Amino acid sequence: MIDEVTKAVLAREEVARYMRASDDHIDRDARERIFAYLDELRTTQRYTIYRVLKHPLYPILRKVERHVEHAEIVREATERGRVLYISNHKSHLDYLVEPLALEDTHIRPPVIAAGINLFGGPLGLLHRHVTGAIPIRRDARDPAYLATLKAYIAELLKRHDLMFYLEGGRSYTGEIKSPKTGLIHAALQAEGRDEMMIVPTAVSYDVVLEDGILARQGAKHRQRAFAREFTEMVGSAVGFETRSFTTFGTPIPMKGWDPHARRDVMALAHATRDAIGRLYKVVPSAIVAVCVRPAMLRSELRQRIADVVGRLDAAGANFDVKDPATIEERGVASLEARGVLVGERYRVRVRDRFVLRYYARTLEHLLNPSRRTARSH
């Protein structure tokens, strides 16, 4: 049976034209591909089950002390209309802590766009039939798929809020990456977009569960099965504890942006990315990673921290703490627990320069914005 969203997608001209070989004939191969894509995208959110997910996930979530900032912004935005939560992407834990930030504050849950590699096995059933996640083929090149995906998103936004990750996938370097525009473009094509709002959302951690895995790979060369990634993450979770910060920002109206103008789509994506960068919680571990050098005296480290805090403050950073002594104590302790640093009485030594560099780069957008801009163009 064809549901209402599927019917609406098939009726859209940008999809229908891929199924027409001519004015009188249907391209059956394209039609079959589009129906297969729609079947893959189809998702269901069962909110009553969704609300209790935190209980079976407690063994993971108990390791994460969750903090939420500016939930009142979201509550007001959802009362006015549909919302797009657009976030940076640090960890597979993002799929847990960000929706729960909304659930903890009694805000309706969005549908989540996630990489298709997360949809195998039991986790895939959970995503498809409970949380309401949409599998995205990030490397797809078939124009029929891209048209179908954008049309599906546009129709879905009539019924649900949507959360997705602006960078496409997790950052393997630690930096906030350049934005992907596909889903923003899709949302701009939705009916009623003039009443929709983008809520920039930033997620940050003291330490990231997959830090060693991401830092050593350095870049995403191919899509890996989530089962393999999950096994690696379990190994990284021994003794793991962290804080997460989910910070919501001032909504960006979608009214006035032209979906047919590439310049407008790119400008909206970069405006959203810049807002996320300012919201991103600057934690002690990141500041210490920027400042520390091999076999460094603690007194010298505190002085460098004070200098960097001044630069970050001038850039409008969202600090956890600003006191250099507190930053040194907490930052060194967090990185020492992950095997990145060794804290001695008077010195700090580096054990893992790859992971240290990963955490230092998380502040690149604030400390070196011109270098980021040059790389993204």
Phi, psi and omega in degrees: 000145181262124180279174185297319181297317180298316178301316181294321179296315181295334181278346181286137186299322183294337175269316184301326184292336176285341180268356181258117172285328175204185180295335186250352187231150179261135173280100188293325179296314179295322180298317180294321179296316182295319177296323178293319178297318180295321177297322179292321183283337186301132184217158179225133176252119178254096192295325181296325177283320181306321185295333184259009181299331183298338183285309175293339179270006184304321180303330176274312187293335180294342178275354184240116175274108189272135176233138182235133179239133173067041176297335180297330177297316182292318181301317179293319181295320181289335176287338183268337181165199181286148184232138169252116174270117180243122190234159163286172186224110183257321195206159171297340176293341180305322182295341178264308191287327182286312175299324179289335173298325177283317180296320180298333181254015173062043176251138185303142184280144175272164164283144185246134173268124184225155178300144185295340179294346179273004189251021175266149173066203183301325180297323178297319177297321178297314180297315188285325190246358180233297185285339180079036180277149180252125178284127182247127172273094189292333183258014182295141179240354180291117180303328178294323177294314182298319178294320180294316180299312182296321179292321179296316179298316181299320179287323181297326182293348173286341188241336186220157162284163183224138173241132174210170186254121188297330183277355183089294179232184180295152175280122179273346180258344186102333181290157166281116189282170176297149186284148167264141190253355188303311184284330173296317178299318179298316181295325179292342179269358182284145172294143180078015183297336181295340178261359182271154179230141168269128173254103177299135185227128179244135176240136182216153180225151169302309174222148184260135184304319184264021189306312182294322180295312182292316185296323182282330177284322173077327180203154180273108183269331180200160179283124180256151178298137182295329180302321179290316178298319181297319179299318178295321180294322178300319178296327180281347188274355180295119181074009184284131171215143181204170167249144172246145176236117174251116186240124179261142184244177180302128182300146176252115179296143177270352179293136175096351177268130185270115181293343181267358180253112180303322180299319179294316181298315180294320181296319179295318179298317181288326176297321178293317179298317179297321178295318178299318181299322179287329180283335187306123183289123179271110186257161183303322182300321180292318181295317178299319180298324177293323192267329191287148175230161182304134177050053186265138174294140180297323179297321178292321179299317180297323179294318178295322178299316180300319179295316182291323176302319177298317178294318180293321179298319179295333179275359179081031183294150176265092188281149163280302173222158180246343184292121184302321181294318178294318178299315180299312182299309184288320182294315178297318180298317180296315183285331175293321179296334178268004179076021182269321180236162169237118180266117175255181185297314184246349185229163172233130181246148181267128176256326184226095184289334180293311180290324177301316180295324177303312181290325179297323182288346179295344179253010183301323183294338179264323185274330182224060184298327181292324178293321177297316181298319180296323181288330187275355182244000000 
